[in-house]
């Protein structure tokens, strides 16, 4: 299952965010609600939580790249 970037900031006003850190790695098991990465939008950092429990099979988003709501972040099985 592909996990997409949730709309947790006002994209229309602030534009794209930047993925600044992964807290999890491929092969890690995560629980729903646990933080998996950090983004920065308009100089504010926000933790992004996993919407599902499972094993991370692939990290798709890359650190220091811009992301928008709906962009793929990772794959969970």
C-alpha positions as a printed NumPy array, in Angstrom:
array([[ 0.   ,  0.   ,  0.   ],
       [ 1.405,  3.391, -1.012],
       [ 1.27 ,  6.017,  1.741],
       [ 0.782,  9.53 ,  0.392],
       [ 1.776, 12.822,  1.966],
       [-1.225, 14.044,  3.957],
       [-2.454, 17.63 ,  3.611],
       [-1.25 , 18.788,  7.025],
       [-0.358, 22.34 ,  5.994],
       [-2.032, 25.014,  3.904],
       [-0.5  , 24.18 ,  0.544],
       [-2.313, 27.033, -1.242],
       [-0.678, 29.63 ,  1.003],
       [ 2.639, 27.999,  1.898],
       [ 3.468, 25.98 , -1.202],
       [ 5.529, 22.801, -1.145],
       [ 7.249, 21.367,  1.911],
       [10.659, 19.702,  2.186],
       [11.238, 16.24 ,  3.658],
       [13.932, 16.875,  6.271],
       [14.273, 13.538,  8.08 ],
       [13.141,  9.926,  8.062],
       [12.582,  8.357, 11.494],
       [12.059,  4.901,  9.977],
       [13.934,  2.772,  7.46 ],
       [13.012,  0.157,  4.903],
       [12.286, -3.089,  6.721],
       [11.089, -1.366,  9.907],
       [ 7.695, -2.197, 11.357],
       [ 5.591,  0.834, 12.25 ],
       [ 2.333,  1.264, 14.113],
       [-0.506,  3.505, 13.022],
       [-0.003,  6.962, 14.504],
       [ 3.745,  6.639, 15.045],
       [ 5.868,  9.409, 13.491],
       [ 7.779,  8.216, 10.428],
       [ 9.265, 11.423,  9.024],
       [ 9.613, 15.156,  9.455],
       [ 8.808, 17.894,  6.952],
       [ 9.422, 21.626,  6.889],
       [ 6.858, 24.01 ,  5.437],
       [ 7.379, 27.78 ,  5.772],
       [10.151, 27.282,  8.376],
       [ 7.892, 25.165, 10.597],
       [ 8.808, 21.517, 11.155],
       [ 6.054, 18.937, 11.459],
       [ 6.156, 15.216, 12.175],
       [ 4.19 , 12.986,  9.824],
       [ 2.572,  9.911, 11.369],
       [ 1.941,  6.607,  9.67 ],
       [-1.727,  6.164,  8.78 ],
       [-1.333,  2.362,  8.878],
       [ 0.471, -0.351, 10.805],
       [ 2.819, -2.634,  8.914],
       [ 6.296, -3.159,  7.513],
       [ 7.926, -0.445,  5.421],
       [ 8.935, -2.071,  2.152],
       [10.107,  1.067,  0.338],
       [10.873,  4.701,  1.153],
       [ 9.844,  6.71 , -1.891],
       [10.327, 10.349, -0.872],
       [13.914, 11.566, -0.611],
       [15.373, 13.804,  2.084],
       [15.738, 17.465,  1.014],
       [13.289, 17.068, -1.88 ],
       [10.125, 19.143, -2.14 ],
       [ 6.847, 17.356, -1.581],
       [ 3.189, 18.261, -1.92 ],
       [ 0.041, 16.761, -0.432],
       [-0.742, 13.533, -2.269],
       [ 2.859, 12.761, -3.233],
       [ 3.957,  9.19 , -2.423],
       [ 6.014,  8.922,  0.771],
       [ 6.541,  5.201,  1.313],
       [ 5.127,  1.752,  0.778],
       [ 3.8  , -0.309,  3.682],
       [ 2.898, -3.979,  3.557]])
